[in-house]
Amino acid sequence: MPFSDDLDPDIIQDVKEEYKKAAFWLPFNALEIQKVFNEDELEELSGFLKEVKEAGASNLKKARAVEKYSKVGFKLLKLSKIV
């Protein structure tokens, strides 16, 4: 029996969908995102972007979001090839 028979196609599809969603709101393709972020980090990154947008002109709120989500923020900089 090949190894692929052990894989649950529903789980694989769910993970693919998460990366497709991330590729929609991040300016990178799903394969690039998948190399850097795991599924939990994608949820964190989504929260980070939401908080920064909601912060509006408040630099204090933006700074708090950056501090709170520093791990995924750094990975986003890495993905952007800024660091």
Phi, psi and omega in degrees: 000126180292154180303325184298341177291341180279348185275138178271113183299331179293318178295316179300317180295319179300315180295317178300320180296320179299318180289326176295319178298315180296322179295335178289317183263353172249144183278045180223159178276166186300324181293321177296317180296317183297330180290335187254319187247141169269177186298319179296321180293329177296321177295318177298317181297321177298318177296319178300310181297322179296314181295321179294318178296318181290338181293336180057235182272000183281105178294328179296315178295321177295318180297320178297319178296318179298318179295315182297321185249032187300324182297310181285331176298318178296319179295326177295320175297322178296314179299323180283355181063030175277325176237000000 
